[in-house]
Amino acid sequence: MTDMADMTTDPLGRGLSGRTAVVTGGAQGIGAAVVTRLCAEGCRVLVLDTSEEHGKAAVERWRDQGHEVHLAVADVADEHAVRDAFAALPPTWPAPTLLVNLAAGFVFKGLDATREDWRAALDPTLIGLSLVTREFAAGLPPDASGAAIVNMASISAHIAQSGYLTYNTGKAAVLGFTRCAAQELAPRGVRVNSVSPGTVWNAGNERYHREVLGLDRAAAEAAPEHGGRFLLGRFADPEEVAAPIAFLLSAEAAFITGTDLPVDGGYLAV
């Protein structure tokens, strides 16, 4: 539940200041941009990530900037690890009322995908999503008005792509999960939405374009088959995905639930 005392310290009326947020996959890329944005909004943030190396470095930076961030190194598909992560929150923090599910399995296979490929693709993307959401919801008060969840889908959830069967299926499942969770949690006042980004210029995509395609960002964005697929003619920066996520968590989106917001530079429009 949004504490009205928090609203008085939030001059823009977003209702995020003073609240506790949980961000899975928050140590790098879009996840780190989301944590940075929520810290700037006045949130305390629990980061769940499998990378202890990146997680510790990122948390140290945020703490040096004066933010309250706690790291739990955990596999979101391990229900015991998820439960322990929530239980290890600093006792002085309010219970989490904001959740951003970003952890995912990045496996790109077609019909040749093995059982192991499918597990690697779906365990973080779907099983982890469900376990973290269940634990989060269990810790909410009966009237959780003001609580909000944002899940990470993708433009790949909306289209067919050769060789992307495992990834696209997982992301399409995120859309279905979002709609059903929104219906299930609505009586408690919890909103659930998702975002579908297009290509984001993060470390992984930069490495792929440079090492596999031999393209720097400018060349990749100028190529018709890459940046040219977007109406805006470029890729997104992580911060451009973090901003709409913060919006969907905020009181400004109080009448938005059960839907997906494309953050795709116009990709799905053509």
TIMARLUM-724131 format. One record per residue: x, y, z of N, C-alpha, C in turn; residue in three letters; chain. Coordinates in Angstrom, 2 decimals. Example, Ala and Ser with C-alpha at 12.3 -4.5 7.8 and 13.67 -1.06 7.14 Angstrom:
<marmis>
       n.u       n.v       n.w      ca.u      ca.v      ca.w       c.u       c.v       c.w     r   c
     13.19     -5.69      7.80     12.30     -4.50      7.80     13.20     -3.30      7.80   Ala   A
     12.85     -2.25      7.08     13.67     -1.06      7.14     12.90      0.03      7.87   Ser   A
</marmis>
This chain:
<marmis>
       n.u       n.v       n.w      ca.u      ca.v      ca.w       c.u       c.v       c.w     r   c
      0.85     -1.19      0.00      0.00      0.00      0.00      0.88      1.24      0.00   Met   A
      0.53      2.22     -0.81      1.30      3.45     -0.84      1.07      4.23      0.44   Thr   A
      2.13      4.57      1.13      2.06      5.34      2.36      1.90      6.80      2.00   Asp   A
      0.83      7.44      2.53      0.60      8.84      2.21      1.73      9.73      2.67   Met   A
      2.44      9.30      3.71      3.59     10.09      4.15      4.66     10.13      3.09   Ala   A
      4.78      9.02      2.34      5.74      9.00      1.25      5.35      9.98      0.17   Asp   A
      4.04     10.11     -0.10      3.58     11.00     -1.15      3.95     12.45     -0.84   Met   A
      3.98     12.81      0.44      4.29     14.20      0.78      5.74     14.54      0.48   Thr   A
      6.61     13.51      0.37      8.01     13.76      0.05      8.28     13.57     -1.44   Thr   A
      7.22     13.38     -2.20      7.33     13.12     -3.64      6.67     14.27     -4.39   Asp   A
      7.41     15.33     -4.70      6.79     16.53     -5.27      6.12     16.30     -6.61   Pro   A
      6.53     15.26     -7.34      5.91     14.99     -8.63      4.70     14.07     -8.52   Leu   A
      4.42     13.57     -7.32      3.24     12.76     -7.12      3.32     11.37     -7.72   Gly   A
      4.53     10.86     -7.95      4.64      9.54     -8.57      4.37      8.41     -7.57   Arg   A
      4.49      8.70     -6.29      4.20      7.69     -5.28      5.25      6.62     -5.15   Gly   A
      6.49      6.89     -5.55      7.56      5.89     -5.47      8.53      6.14     -4.33   Leu   A
      8.63      7.36     -3.88      9.61      7.71     -2.86      9.33      6.98     -1.56   Ser   A
     10.40      6.41     -0.98     10.29      5.74      0.30      9.85      4.30      0.22   Gly   A
      9.57      3.80     -0.96      9.06      2.44     -1.12     10.19      1.47     -1.44   Arg   A
      9.92      0.19     -1.24     10.89     -0.85     -1.53     10.52     -1.54     -2.84   Thr   A
     11.50     -1.64     -3.72     11.31     -2.30     -5.02     12.23     -3.51     -5.11   Ala   A
     11.77     -4.51     -5.82     12.57     -5.70     -6.13     12.80     -5.72     -7.64   Val   A
     14.06     -5.88     -8.05     14.39     -5.94     -9.48     15.21     -7.19     -9.73   Val   A
     14.67     -8.12    -10.52     15.44     -9.30    -10.89     16.27     -8.98    -12.13   Thr   A
     17.46     -9.57    -12.21     18.35     -9.25    -13.32     18.82     -7.81    -13.28   Gly   A
     18.99     -7.28    -12.07     19.26     -5.85    -11.93     20.71     -5.43    -11.92   Gly   A
     21.63     -6.36    -12.17     23.05     -6.02    -12.04     23.65     -5.40    -13.28   Ala   A
     23.01     -5.59    -14.45     23.60     -5.13    -15.70     22.51     -4.62    -16.63   Gln   A
     22.93     -3.92    -17.68     22.04     -3.58    -18.79     20.79     -2.84    -18.39   Gly   A
     19.65     -3.28    -18.94     18.37     -2.63    -18.63     18.09     -2.70    -17.14   Ile   A
     18.41     -3.85    -16.52     18.15     -4.00    -15.10     18.87     -2.97    -14.27   Gly   A
     20.13     -2.73    -14.56     20.89     -1.72    -13.82     20.33     -0.33    -14.06   Ala   A
     19.87     -0.07    -15.28     19.25      1.22    -15.57     17.96      1.40    -14.78   Ala   A
     17.20      0.31    -14.61     15.97      0.37    -13.82     16.29      0.66    -12.36   Val   A
     17.29     -0.02    -11.81     17.67      0.22    -10.43     18.11      1.67    -10.24   Val   A
     18.93      2.16    -11.16     19.39      3.55    -11.08     18.21      4.51    -11.08   Thr   A
     17.24      4.25    -11.96     16.07      5.12    -12.05     15.24      5.06    -10.75   Arg   A
     15.04      3.87    -10.22     14.24      3.75     -9.00     14.95      4.37     -7.80   Leu   A
     16.26      4.24     -7.76     17.02      4.92     -6.71     16.83      6.43     -6.80   Cys   A
     16.88      6.96     -8.01     16.69      8.39     -8.21     15.29      8.83     -7.80   Ala   A
     14.32      7.91     -7.90     12.94      8.21     -7.50     12.76      8.11     -5.98   Glu   A
     13.80      7.66     -5.27     13.73      7.58     -3.82     13.39      6.22     -3.27   Gly   A
     13.51      5.18     -4.10     13.21      3.82     -3.65     14.42      3.17     -2.99   Cys   A
     14.14      2.23     -2.10     15.12      1.24     -1.68     14.95      0.05     -2.63   Arg   A
     16.05     -0.59     -3.01     15.95     -1.62     -4.04     16.67     -2.90     -3.63   Val   A
     15.95     -4.01     -3.75     16.55     -5.34     -3.63     16.84     -5.84     -5.03   Leu   A
     18.10     -6.14     -5.32     18.52     -6.66     -6.63     18.73     -8.16     -6.51   Val   A
     18.00     -8.93     -7.33     18.21    -10.37     -7.45     18.94    -10.63     -8.76   Leu   A
     20.10    -11.24     -8.68     20.88    -11.50     -9.89     21.76    -12.72     -9.66   Asp   A
     22.06    -13.44    -10.73     22.93    -14.61    -10.61     24.40    -14.24    -10.62   Thr   A
     24.73    -13.02    -11.04     26.13    -12.61    -11.16     26.58    -11.88     -9.89   Ser   A
     27.35    -12.58     -9.07     27.88    -11.94     -7.87     28.88    -10.85     -8.23   Glu   A
     29.69    -11.11     -9.27     30.71    -10.13     -9.68     30.08     -8.81    -10.11   Glu   A
     29.16     -8.87    -11.05     28.53     -7.64    -11.52     27.62     -7.03    -10.46   His   A
     26.96     -7.90     -9.69     26.05     -7.40     -8.67     26.76     -6.62     -7.60   Gly   A
     27.86     -7.14     -7.08     28.60     -6.45     -6.02     29.16     -5.12     -6.51   Lys   A
     29.68     -5.11     -7.74     30.24     -3.87     -8.28     29.16     -2.81     -8.45   Ala   A
     27.99     -3.23     -8.96     26.91     -2.28     -9.18     26.37     -1.75     -7.86   Ala   A
     26.17     -2.63     -6.89     25.64     -2.21     -5.59     26.59     -1.25     -4.90   Val   A
     27.88     -1.51     -5.02     28.87     -0.60     -4.43     28.76      0.79     -5.03   Glu   A
     28.56      0.88     -6.35     28.41      2.19     -7.00     27.17      2.91     -6.47   Arg   A
     26.05      2.19     -6.40     24.81      2.83     -5.93     24.95      3.29     -4.48   Trp   A
     25.56      2.46     -3.66     25.73      2.85     -2.25     26.65      4.04     -2.11   Arg   A
     27.69      4.11     -2.94     28.59      5.26     -2.91     27.86      6.54     -3.26   Asp   A
     26.77      6.41     -4.02     25.97      7.57     -4.39     24.89      7.89     -3.35   Gln   A
     24.89      7.12     -2.27     23.97      7.40     -1.18     22.66      6.66     -1.23   Gly   A
     22.54      5.66     -2.11     21.29      4.93     -2.25     21.29      3.66     -1.39   His   A
     20.09      3.22     -1.02     19.93      1.99     -0.24     19.61      0.84     -1.19   Glu   A
     20.61     -0.02     -1.44     20.46     -1.14     -2.36     21.01     -2.38     -1.69   Val   A
     20.27     -3.47     -1.78     20.68     -4.75     -1.20     20.76     -5.78     -2.32   His   A
     21.82     -6.60     -2.32     22.02     -7.62     -3.35     21.73     -9.00     -2.80   Leu   A
     20.97     -9.78     -3.56     20.79    -11.21     -3.28     21.24    -11.96     -4.53   Ala   A
     22.31    -12.74     -4.39     22.78    -13.55     -5.52     21.93    -14.81     -5.52   Val   A
     21.05    -14.92     -6.51     20.07    -16.00     -6.50     19.62    -16.34     -7.91   Ala   A
     19.32    -17.61     -8.11     18.68    -18.09     -9.33     17.18    -17.97     -9.13   Asp   A
     16.52    -17.17     -9.96     15.09    -16.93     -9.76     14.26    -18.19     -9.95   Val   A
     14.81    -19.20    -10.61     14.09    -20.46    -10.81     14.24    -21.41     -9.64   Ala   A
     14.96    -21.01     -8.61     15.15    -21.80     -7.40     14.26    -21.21     -6.31   Asp   A
     13.15    -21.89     -5.99     12.18    -21.28     -5.07     12.74    -21.06     -3.68   Glu   A
     13.67    -21.91     -3.24     14.28    -21.71     -1.92     15.17    -20.47     -1.93   His   A
     15.92    -20.27     -3.03     16.77    -19.09     -3.13     15.94    -17.82     -3.20   Ala   A
     14.82    -17.88     -3.89     13.93    -16.71     -3.98     13.36    -16.38     -2.60   Val   A
     12.91    -17.39     -1.89     12.36    -17.17     -0.55     13.42    -16.58      0.38   Arg   A
     14.63    -17.11      0.30     15.71    -16.60      1.15     16.06    -15.16      0.82   Asp   A
     16.00    -14.82     -0.48     16.33    -13.46     -0.90     15.36    -12.45     -0.30   Ala   A
     14.07    -12.76     -0.33     13.08    -11.86      0.25     13.24    -11.80      1.78   Phe   A
     13.54    -12.95      2.38     13.66    -13.00      3.84     14.87    -12.23      4.34   Ala   A
     15.88    -12.04      3.46     17.11    -11.37      3.87     17.07     -9.86      3.70   Ala   A
     15.92     -9.31      3.35     15.81     -7.86      3.24     16.13     -7.19      4.57   Leu   A
     16.79     -6.04      4.54     17.08     -5.33      5.79     15.80     -5.12      6.60   Pro   A
     15.81     -5.43      7.88     14.58     -5.35      8.69     14.01     -3.95      8.82   Pro   A
     14.81     -2.94      8.57     14.32     -1.56      8.68     13.59     -1.10      7.42   Thr   A
     13.66     -1.89      6.35     13.00     -1.50      5.10     11.52     -1.86      5.14   Trp   A
     10.67     -1.03      4.52      9.27     -1.43      4.35      9.18     -2.66      3.45   Pro   A
      8.11     -3.42      3.59      7.90     -4.58      2.72      7.83     -4.13      1.26   Ala   A
      8.35     -4.91      0.33      8.32     -4.52     -1.09      6.90     -4.39     -1.62   Pro   A
      6.66     -3.30     -2.33      5.37     -3.10     -3.01      5.55     -2.83     -4.49   Thr   A
      6.80     -2.90     -4.97      7.10     -2.71     -6.39      7.98     -3.87     -6.84   Leu   A
      7.68     -4.43     -8.01      8.45     -5.55     -8.54      8.68     -5.36    -10.02   Leu   A
      9.94     -5.56    -10.45     10.28     -5.54    -11.87     10.97     -6.86    -12.19   Val   A
     10.33     -7.67    -13.01     10.85     -8.99    -13.39     11.60     -8.88    -14.72   Asn   A
     12.93     -8.85    -14.65     13.75     -8.72    -15.85     14.56     -9.97    -16.17   Leu   A
     14.78    -10.84    -15.19     15.59    -12.03    -15.42     15.00    -12.88    -16.54   Ala   A
     15.85    -13.39    -17.41     15.37    -14.15    -18.57     16.44    -15.11    -19.05   Ala   A
     16.00    -16.09    -19.82     16.93    -17.02    -20.46     17.15    -16.61    -21.90   Gly   A
     18.38    -16.31    -22.24     18.70    -15.86    -23.60     19.23    -17.04    -24.41   Phe   A
     18.28    -17.85    -24.88     18.59    -19.02    -25.69     17.87    -18.87    -27.02   Val   A
     18.62    -18.90    -28.10     18.05    -18.66    -29.43     18.20    -19.93    -30.26   Phe   A
     17.14    -20.73    -30.27     17.14    -22.00    -30.98     15.81    -22.16    -31.72   Lys   A
     15.84    -22.99    -32.78     14.63    -23.32    -33.52     14.10    -24.68    -33.09   Gly   A
     13.52    -25.42    -34.05     12.95    -26.72    -33.74     14.00    -27.74    -33.32   Leu   A
     15.27    -27.42    -33.53     16.34    -28.33    -33.11     16.65    -28.20    -31.62   Asp   A
     15.93    -27.34    -30.91     16.20    -27.12    -29.50     16.01    -28.41    -28.70   Ala   A
     16.93    -28.66    -27.81     16.86    -29.84    -26.95     16.05    -29.52    -25.69   Thr   A
     15.78    -30.55    -24.89     15.12    -30.33    -23.61     15.93    -29.37    -22.75   Arg   A
     17.25    -29.53    -22.77     18.12    -28.65    -21.98     18.03    -27.21    -22.48   Glu   A
     17.94    -27.04    -23.80     17.78    -25.69    -24.36     16.49    -25.04    -23.86   Asp   A
     15.41    -25.83    -23.88     14.13    -25.29    -23.44     14.14    -24.95    -21.96   Trp   A
     14.78    -25.78    -21.16     14.87    -25.48    -19.73     15.67    -24.20    -19.50   Arg   A
     16.78    -24.06    -20.22     17.61    -22.86    -20.07     16.86    -21.61    -20.52   Ala   A
     15.99    -21.77    -21.52     15.23    -20.63    -22.02     14.07    -20.26    -21.09   Ala   A
     13.35    -21.26    -20.60     12.10    -21.00    -19.89     12.22    -20.95    -18.38   Leu   A
     13.23    -21.61    -17.81     13.34    -21.59    -16.35     13.45    -20.18    -15.79   Asp   A
     14.38    -19.34    -16.29     14.43    -17.96    -15.76     13.25    -17.11    -16.24   Pro   A
     12.90    -17.24    -17.52     11.92    -16.35    -18.14     10.52    -16.56    -17.59   Thr   A
     10.12    -17.81    -17.37      8.76    -18.10    -16.97      8.65    -18.68    -15.57   Leu   A
      9.42    -19.74    -15.27      9.36    -20.32    -13.94      9.85    -19.31    -12.90   Ile   A
     10.98    -18.67    -13.18     11.49    -17.65    -12.26     10.53    -16.50    -12.09   Gly   A
      9.93    -16.07    -13.19      8.93    -14.99    -13.15      7.80    -15.36    -12.19   Leu   A
      7.31    -16.60    -12.29      6.19    -17.02    -11.45      6.59    -17.13     -9.98   Ser   A
      7.78    -17.67     -9.71      8.21    -17.85     -8.32      8.45    -16.52     -7.62   Leu   A
      9.10    -15.59     -8.31      9.36    -14.28     -7.71      8.05    -13.53     -7.49   Val   A
      7.16    -13.58     -8.46      5.88    -12.89     -8.33      5.07    -13.48     -7.19   Thr   A
      5.08    -14.81     -7.06      4.35    -15.45     -5.96      4.89    -15.01     -4.60   Arg   A
      6.22    -14.98     -4.46      6.82    -14.58     -3.19      6.51    -13.11     -2.88   Glu   A
      6.59    -12.28     -3.90      6.28    -10.86     -3.74      4.84    -10.68     -3.29   Phe   A
      3.92    -11.35     -3.97      2.50    -11.20     -3.64      2.19    -11.72     -2.25   Ala   A
      2.89    -12.77     -1.83      2.65    -13.34     -0.50      3.02    -12.37      0.60   Ala   A
      3.95    -11.47      0.34      4.39    -10.51      1.35      3.59     -9.22      1.38   Gly   A
      2.61     -9.07      0.48      1.80     -7.86      0.43      0.67     -7.93      1.45   Leu   A
      0.21     -6.77      1.94     -0.97     -6.77      2.81     -2.22     -7.14      2.01   Pro   A
     -3.30     -7.55      2.68     -4.53     -7.91      1.95     -5.00     -6.82      1.00   Pro   A
     -4.97     -5.57      1.46     -5.26     -4.43      0.59     -3.93     -3.84      0.16   Asp   A
     -3.52     -4.19     -1.03     -2.20     -3.76     -1.51     -2.33     -2.65     -2.54   Ala   A
     -3.32     -1.80     -2.36     -3.54     -0.71     -3.30     -2.27      0.12     -3.47   Ser   A
     -1.86      0.33     -4.69     -0.64      1.06     -4.99      0.53      0.17     -5.34   Gly   A
      0.42     -1.14     -5.06      1.48     -2.07     -5.45      1.43     -2.30     -6.96   Ala   A
      2.60     -2.56     -7.55      2.64     -2.70     -9.00      3.78     -3.62     -9.41   Ala   A
      3.55     -4.32    -10.51      4.53     -5.24    -11.08      4.70     -4.89    -12.55   Ile   A
      5.94     -4.90    -13.02      6.22     -4.77    -14.45      7.09     -5.94    -14.88   Val   A
      6.66     -6.65    -15.91      7.39     -7.79    -16.45      8.05     -7.42    -17.77   Asn   A
      9.19     -8.06    -18.04      9.92     -7.78    -19.27      9.52     -8.76    -20.36   Met   A
      8.81     -8.25    -21.36      8.51     -9.03    -22.56      9.53     -8.61    -23.63   Ala   A
      9.11     -8.49    -24.85     10.01     -8.12    -25.95      9.19     -7.97    -27.21   Ser   A
      9.70     -7.22    -28.19      9.04     -7.24    -29.49      9.01     -8.65    -30.06   Ile   A
      9.96     -9.49    -29.62     10.00    -10.88    -30.09      8.80    -11.68    -29.62   Ser   A
      8.09    -11.19    -28.61      6.87    -11.87    -28.15      5.73    -11.71    -29.14   Ala   A
      5.84    -10.73    -30.04      4.74    -10.36    -30.92      4.93    -10.83    -32.36   His   A
      6.11    -11.34    -32.69      6.42    -11.64    -34.09      7.07    -13.02    -34.20   Ile   A
      7.19    -13.49    -35.43      7.94    -14.72    -35.71      9.32    -14.35    -36.21   Ala   A
     10.34    -15.07    -35.74     11.72    -14.85    -36.15     12.40    -16.20    -36.32   Gln   A
     13.03    -16.38    -37.43     13.70    -17.65    -37.71     14.81    -17.90    -36.70   Ser   A
     14.83    -19.10    -36.12     15.86    -19.46    -35.16     15.66    -18.91    -33.77   Gly   A
     14.52    -18.29    -33.51     14.24    -17.67    -32.21     13.10    -18.38    -31.47   Tyr   A
     12.80    -19.61    -31.82     11.63    -20.29    -31.27     11.64    -20.32    -29.75   Leu   A
     12.78    -20.66    -29.15     12.85    -20.76    -27.69     12.65    -19.40    -27.03   Thr   A
     13.34    -18.39    -27.54     13.27    -17.06    -26.93     11.88    -16.44    -27.11   Tyr   A
     11.36    -16.47    -28.33     10.08    -15.83    -28.61      8.94    -16.51    -27.86   Asn   A
      9.00    -17.83    -27.73      7.98    -18.54    -26.98      7.97    -18.11    -25.52   Thr   A
      9.16    -18.00    -24.93      9.24    -17.56    -23.54      8.69    -16.16    -23.35   Gly   A
      9.03    -15.26    -24.25      8.57    -13.89    -24.11      7.07    -13.77    -24.38   Lys   A
      6.55    -14.58    -25.30      5.10    -14.60    -25.52      4.37    -15.09    -24.28   Ala   A
      4.98    -16.05    -23.57      4.39    -16.53    -22.33      4.34    -15.45    -21.26   Ala   A
      5.31    -14.54    -21.29      5.31    -13.42    -20.34      4.05    -12.56    -20.53   Val   A
      3.64    -12.37    -21.77      2.43    -11.59    -22.03      1.21    -12.26    -21.43   Leu   A
      1.10    -13.58    -21.62     -0.03    -14.31    -21.05      0.00    -14.29    -19.54   Gly   A
      1.17    -14.47    -18.96      1.32    -14.43    -17.51      0.89    -13.06    -16.98   Phe   A
      1.30    -12.02    -17.65      0.97    -10.66    -17.21     -0.53    -10.44    -17.17   Thr   A
     -1.22    -10.83    -18.22     -2.68    -10.63    -18.25     -3.38    -11.42    -17.13   Arg   A
     -2.98    -12.69    -16.97     -3.64    -13.52    -15.95     -3.31    -13.06    -14.54   Cys   A
     -2.05    -12.67    -14.30     -1.68    -12.17    -12.99     -2.40    -10.87    -12.67   Ala   A
     -2.59    -10.03    -13.69     -3.31     -8.78    -13.48     -4.74     -9.05    -13.04   Ala   A
     -5.38    -10.05    -13.64     -6.74    -10.39    -13.25     -6.78    -10.97    -11.83   Gln   A
     -5.81    -11.83    -11.52     -5.79    -12.48    -10.21     -5.50    -11.50     -9.08   Glu   A
     -4.65    -10.52     -9.33     -4.23     -9.60     -8.26     -5.04     -8.31     -8.20   Leu   A
     -5.88     -8.07     -9.20     -6.66     -6.83     -9.22     -7.54     -6.65     -7.98   Ala   A
     -8.18     -7.70     -7.44     -9.00     -7.49     -6.24     -8.21     -6.99     -5.04   Pro   A
     -6.89     -7.19     -5.06     -6.05     -6.71     -3.95     -5.47     -5.33     -4.25   Arg   A
     -5.80     -4.78     -5.40     -5.31     -3.44     -5.76     -3.95     -3.43     -6.41   Gly   A
     -3.46     -4.60     -6.86     -2.14     -4.70     -7.48     -2.27     -4.63     -8.99   Val   A
     -1.49     -3.75     -9.60     -1.47     -3.64    -11.05     -0.30     -4.45    -11.62   Arg   A
     -0.53     -5.09    -12.78      0.51     -5.90    -13.42      0.53     -5.57    -14.91   Val   A
      1.69     -5.13    -15.38      1.86     -4.79    -16.79      3.19     -5.33    -17.29   Asn   A
      3.41     -5.18    -18.59      4.70     -5.58    -19.16      5.15     -4.52    -20.16   Ser   A
      6.42     -4.58    -20.49      6.98     -3.73    -21.55      7.62     -4.63    -22.59   Val   A
      7.58     -4.19    -23.84      8.19     -4.94    -24.94      9.21     -4.05    -25.64   Ser   A
     10.47     -4.11    -25.21     11.49     -3.29    -25.86     11.88     -3.85    -27.22   Pro   A
     12.38     -2.95    -28.06     13.08     -3.37    -29.26     14.54     -3.60    -28.90   Gly   A
     15.41     -3.52    -29.89     16.84     -3.72    -29.64     17.37     -2.61    -28.75   Thr   A
     18.05     -3.01    -27.68     18.64     -2.07    -26.74     20.16     -2.19    -26.84   Val   A
     20.83     -1.06    -26.95     22.29     -1.07    -27.08     22.92     -1.24    -25.70   Trp   A
     22.97     -2.49    -25.26     23.63     -2.82    -24.00     24.91     -3.59    -24.30   Asn   A
     25.57     -4.09    -23.28     26.87     -4.74    -23.49     26.74     -5.98    -24.37   Ala   A
     25.68     -6.76    -24.17     25.51     -7.98    -24.96     25.28     -7.69    -26.42   Gly   A
     24.40     -6.73    -26.72     24.14     -6.40    -28.12     25.33     -5.71    -28.78   Asn   A
     26.04     -4.91    -28.01     27.24     -4.28    -28.57     28.26     -5.34    -28.95   Glu   A
     28.45     -6.31    -28.07     29.41     -7.39    -28.34     28.98     -8.20    -29.57   Arg   A
     27.70     -8.51    -29.67     27.21     -9.28    -30.82     27.43     -8.51    -32.13   Tyr   A
     27.05     -7.24    -32.15     27.18     -6.47    -33.38     28.65     -6.28    -33.78   His   A
     29.51     -6.08    -32.79     30.92     -5.85    -33.12     31.63     -7.15    -33.49   Arg   A
     31.44     -8.20    -32.69     32.21     -9.42    -32.87     31.64    -10.34    -33.94   Glu   A
     30.32    -10.42    -34.05     29.69    -11.32    -35.01     29.43    -10.63    -36.34   Val   A
     28.93     -9.40    -36.28     28.55     -8.69    -37.51     29.61     -7.69    -37.97   Leu   A
     30.56     -7.36    -37.12     31.59     -6.40    -37.49     31.07     -4.98    -37.62   Gly   A
     30.06     -4.63    -36.83     29.44     -3.31    -36.93     29.52     -2.57    -35.60   Leu   A
     29.91     -1.30    -35.64     29.76     -0.47    -34.45     28.33      0.04    -34.40   Asp   A
     28.00      0.83    -33.39     26.61      1.24    -33.25     26.12      2.06    -34.44   Arg   A
     26.91      3.00    -34.88     26.49      3.86    -35.99     26.22      3.04    -37.25   Ala   A
     27.11      2.09    -37.54     26.93      1.27    -38.74     25.73      0.36    -38.60   Ala   A
     25.52     -0.20    -37.39     24.39     -1.09    -37.18     23.06     -0.33    -37.30   Ala   A
     23.02      0.87    -36.76     21.78      1.64    -36.84     21.50      2.12    -38.26   Glu   A
     22.56      2.29    -39.05     22.37      2.73    -40.44     21.98      1.59    -41.36   Ala   A
     22.18      0.35    -40.93     21.89     -0.81    -41.79     20.38     -1.04    -41.86   Ala   A
     19.83     -1.19    -43.07     18.37     -1.37    -43.21     17.84     -2.58    -42.46   Pro   A
     18.64     -3.64    -42.36     18.18     -4.87    -41.71     18.35     -4.83    -40.19   Glu   A
     18.91     -3.77    -39.67     19.10     -3.64    -38.22     18.39     -2.37    -37.72   His   A
     19.10     -1.27    -37.59     18.45     -0.04    -37.14     17.35      0.43    -38.07   Gly   A
     17.47      0.08    -39.36     16.47      0.50    -40.34     15.10     -0.11    -40.14   Gly   A
     15.00     -1.16    -39.33     13.71     -1.77    -39.06     12.86     -0.95    -38.08   Arg   A
     13.49      0.01    -37.42     12.79      0.84    -36.44     12.41      2.17    -37.09   Phe   A
     11.19      2.63    -36.83     10.77      3.90    -37.41     11.70      5.04    -37.02   Leu   A
     12.24      4.98    -35.82     13.14      6.04    -35.36     14.56      5.86    -35.87   Leu   A
     14.84      4.78    -36.56     16.13      4.58    -37.21     17.29      4.37    -36.27   Gly   A
     17.03      3.87    -35.07     18.11      3.64    -34.11     17.68      2.62    -33.07   Arg   A
     18.62      2.22    -32.21     18.34      1.34    -31.08     18.07      2.19    -29.83   Phe   A
     17.56      1.54    -28.81     17.29      2.23    -27.55     18.50      2.17    -26.63   Ala   A
     18.61      3.14    -25.75     19.53      3.07    -24.63     18.78      2.44    -23.45   Asp   A
     19.47      1.77    -22.54     18.78      1.14    -21.41     17.89      2.10    -20.62   Pro   A
     18.35      3.34    -20.49     17.57      4.32    -19.72     16.22      4.61    -20.37   Glu   A
     16.13      4.41    -21.70     14.87      4.67    -22.40     13.85      3.56    -22.18   Glu   A
     14.28      2.45    -21.65     13.37      1.39    -21.23     13.06      1.53    -19.74   Val   A
     14.04      1.97    -18.97     13.83      2.15    -17.53     12.76      3.21    -17.25   Ala   A
     12.72      4.25    -18.06     11.77      5.35    -17.80     10.32      4.89    -17.90   Ala   A
      9.90      4.19    -18.97      8.52      3.71    -18.99      8.22      2.65    -17.93   Pro   A
      9.22      1.88    -17.53      9.00      0.93    -16.43      8.67      1.70    -15.15   Ile   A
      9.44      2.76    -14.87      9.16      3.57    -13.69      7.77      4.20    -13.78   Ala   A
      7.38      4.61    -14.96      6.04      5.17    -15.15      4.96      4.15    -14.80   Phe   A
      5.12      2.92    -15.31      4.10      1.90    -15.06      4.03      1.50    -13.58   Leu   A
      5.13      1.65    -12.86      5.11      1.38    -11.43      4.45      2.50    -10.64   Leu   A
      4.40      3.67    -11.21      4.05      4.87    -10.45      2.55      5.11    -10.38   Ser   A
      2.19      6.06     -9.51      0.79      6.46     -9.37      0.26      7.11    -10.64   Ala   A
      1.13      7.59    -11.50      0.70      8.19    -12.76      0.07      7.16    -13.69   Glu   A
      0.33      5.88    -13.44     -0.24      4.80    -14.25     -1.31      4.04    -13.46   Ala   A
     -1.98      4.73    -12.56     -2.89      4.07    -11.61     -4.06      3.35    -12.27   Ala   A
     -4.39      3.67    -13.52     -5.53      3.03    -14.19     -5.06      2.15    -15.35   Phe   A
     -3.81      1.71    -15.28     -3.25      0.85    -16.33     -2.88     -0.49    -15.72   Ile   A
     -3.50     -1.55    -16.20     -3.13     -2.89    -15.75     -3.51     -3.91    -16.81   Thr   A
     -2.80     -5.04    -16.81     -3.09     -6.13    -17.72     -2.72     -5.86    -19.16   Gly   A
     -1.81     -4.94    -19.38     -1.48     -4.57    -20.76      0.02     -4.57    -20.98   Thr   A
      0.41     -4.45    -22.24      1.82     -4.40    -22.63      2.11     -3.08    -23.30   Asp   A
      3.23     -2.48    -22.94      3.66     -1.22    -23.53      4.87     -1.45    -24.42   Leu   A
      4.71     -1.38    -25.75      5.89     -1.49    -26.62      6.80     -0.27    -26.46   Pro   A
      8.07     -0.53    -26.26      9.08      0.52    -26.16     10.07      0.18    -27.26   Val   A
      9.64      0.41    -28.50     10.27     -0.26    -29.64     10.64      0.65    -30.80   Asp   A
     10.59      1.97    -30.57     10.95      2.89    -31.66     10.11      2.71    -32.92   Gly   A
      8.90      2.17    -32.76      8.00      2.00    -33.90      8.15      0.68    -34.64   Gly   A
      8.93     -0.26    -34.12      9.18     -1.52    -34.82      7.90     -2.26    -35.15   Tyr   A
      6.98     -2.36    -34.18      5.77     -3.15    -34.38      4.71     -2.43    -35.21   Leu   A
      4.98     -1.17    -35.55      4.01     -0.40    -36.33      4.09     -0.70    -37.81   Ala   A
      5.18     -1.33    -38.25      5.36     -1.57    -39.69      5.63     -3.05    -39.95   Val   A
</marmis>
